[in-house]
Each structure stands twice: as C-alpha cells, then as structure tokens.
C-alpha cells in the first residue's frame, strides 16, 4: 500500500472533520505496523490508525484534557478514568448493523477488494459512521462517554 495514496484517501474521506467541525490535522505518520493520523479541535481528538496485521481501521475518539490526547491507562479497572473510546463501541450502541470489520473478513468479491476503489470505499464507510453516529462527540458533547465507560469497564472485568 502506497503511503501517499492511502494518506490522500484518509484526508479526502475525513475532510469533513476540518470543514464541518473545525478540526486540524496534527499528525500523519507511517509506522512499520501501519498508518496513523490525528485530528484535533478545541474539545475532541480523533486518532485514526490502520494496522496491517489487523487489516482494520481503528478510530478512537478522545475528550481532550488541556488540549492534549491522554491515553487510557491499563489495566482498566473500575476506578480508571477513561479519556477515549473506539468508534466501534459507539456504533455498537447506536446502530450495530453499521459495524465494520477487518478487510480480511470480507470475501474476495467484496466491493472493498476492488483494486481501483475498494480501499477508498472501505475508508469512506468508517468516515460515514464517524459523522453519523459520533456527531455529538465531534461537537464536544461527551454524554455518551458515561455509557461507553460502563461498557468498556465491564468488558475489561470479564477479560480478567
């Protein structure tokens, strides 16, 4: 995968963050494991990562603390303060049918495996989910984080 092409796809598909919600792109980086992009506005941070091994686009939404993205500490316990949550969890609450899966989970004849437009379409579905199901968070309304906090802590407890 060519970084210039992938970077352009991400920037094209997520340009609504800049035009509609006042975000700025603060990072674009290629790592040995994949790609990472960070967008921030006055209240919210968005980390978009694509991991080769997982063949998945991870989107994490952060409530900024003093303008900074603060990573969650692990292991997650009942008293852990969580500053960020995955878009997947938001979609699972608001419309589970809109959930996205790793590219490797789609059949070879899936529209996402089309050599010309498949990757762009795949990324666009994540962008659509972000805009549709997390608009409140994009505008600085973090009420949903209370519900997400309970879900993530319950899942962490079950995993222990």
C-alpha positions in Angstrom: 0.0 0.0 0.0 1.4 3.4 -1.0 1.5 5.9 1.8 0.8 8.8 -0.5 -2.3 7.2 -1.9 -3.5 5.9 1.5 -2.9 9.3 3.1 -4.8 11.0 0.4 -7.7 8.6 0.8 -7.9 9.3 4.5 -7.6 13.0 4.1 -10.3 13.0 1.4 -12.7 10.9 3.3 -12.2 12.7 6.6 -12.0 16.2 5.3 -15.5 16.9 6.8 -13.7 16.9 10.2 -11.9 20.1 9.1 -14.6 21.7 7.1 -17.6 20.9 9.3 -16.2 20.5 12.8 -13.1 22.8 13.0 -10.6 20.0 13.3 -6.9 20.4 12.3 -4.7 17.5 11.2 -1.9 17.3 13.8 -0.2 14.1 12.7 0.2 11.9 9.7 2.8 9.1 10.1 3.7 5.8 8.5 4.9 3.2 11.1 6.3 -0.3 10.5 2.9 -1.6 11.6 0.7 0.7 9.6 -0.5 4.3 9.4 -1.6 6.9 11.9 -3.5 10.2 11.6 -4.5 12.5 14.4 -7.1 15.3 14.1 -8.0 17.7 16.9 -10.4 20.6 17.5 -10.9 22.6 20.7 -12.6 19.7 22.6 -12.1 16.4 20.8 -9.2 14.3 19.4 -9.6 11.7 16.7 -6.8 9.0 16.2 -7.2 7.0 13.0 -4.9 4.0 12.6 -4.7 1.3 10.0 -2.8 -1.8 11.2 -1.5 -4.2 8.5 -1.8 -7.2 10.9 -5.4 -6.5 11.8 -6.4 -5.2 8.3 -8.6 -2.7 10.1 -9.1 1.0 10.5 -9.3 1.9 14.2 -10.9 5.2 15.1 -10.5 6.4 18.7 -12.3 9.5 20.0 -10.7 11.5 22.8 -12.0 14.1 25.2 -9.1 16.4 25.2 -7.5 17.3 28.6 -5.9 20.8 28.5 -5.8 20.4 24.7 -4.0 17.1 24.8 -4.9 13.5 23.9 -4.5 11.4 27.1 -4.1 7.7 26.6 -6.2 5.4 28.8 -4.1 3.6 31.4 -4.1 -0.2 31.6 -5.2 -2.5 33.0 -8.6 -0.9 33.1 -10.3 -1.1 36.5 -13.5 0.3 37.9 -11.7 3.5 39.1 -9.7 4.1 35.9 -10.5 7.4 34.3 -11.1 6.7 30.6 -10.4 9.6 28.2 -11.1 7.8 24.9 -13.3 5.2 23.2 -13.4 3.4 19.9 -15.9 4.3 17.3 -16.8 0.6 17.1 -18.3 0.8 20.6 -20.3 3.9 19.6 -21.6 2.2 16.5 -22.5 -1.0 18.6 -24.8 1.2 20.7 -26.3 3.4 18.1 -26.6 1.0 15.1 -24.9 -2.4 15.3 -25.9 -3.1 11.7 -23.4 -0.4 10.6 -20.5 -2.2 12.2 -17.4 -2.5 10.0 -15.0 -5.5 10.0 -11.4 -6.1 9.1 -10.7 -6.1 5.4 -9.6 -9.7 5.6 -13.1 -10.6 6.9 -14.8 -9.6 3.6 -14.9 -12.1 0.7 -12.6 -11.5 -2.2 -15.5 -10.4 -4.4 -16.5 -7.7 -1.8 -16.6 -4.2 -3.1 -13.9 -3.4 -0.6 -11.4 -5.6 -2.5 -11.9 -3.7 -5.8 -8.4 -2.7 -6.9 -9.4 0.7 -8.1 -11.8 2.0 -5.5 -12.1 -0.7 -2.8 -9.8 0.9 -0.2 -11.4 4.3 -0.7 -14.9 2.8 -0.2 -13.7 0.9 2.9 -12.3 4.1 4.5 -15.4 6.1 3.4 -17.7 3.8 5.4 -15.7 4.5 8.6 -15.9 8.2 7.9 -19.7 7.9 7.4 -20.0 6.0 10.7 -18.0 8.7 12.5 -20.1 11.5 11.1 -23.4 9.7 11.6 -23.0 8.1 15.0 -20.5 10.3 16.8 -21.5 13.8 15.7 -22.3 14.7 19.4 -18.7 13.8 20.4 -17.3 15.7 17.4 -19.0 18.8 18.7 -17.8 18.4 22.2 -20.8 16.6 23.8 -19.3 13.7 25.7 -22.5 12.5 27.5 -22.2 9.2 25.6 -18.8 8.6 27.3 -20.6 7.7 30.5 -22.4 4.8 28.8 -19.2 3.8 27.0 -17.2 3.9 30.2 -19.5 1.3 31.7 -19.3 -1.0 28.6 -15.5 -0.8 28.4 -15.1 -1.5 32.2 -17.5 -4.4 32.1 -15.6 -5.9 29.1 -12.3 -5.4 30.9 -13.6 -7.0 34.0 -14.8 -10.0 32.0 -11.4 -10.3 30.4 -9.5 -10.5 33.7 
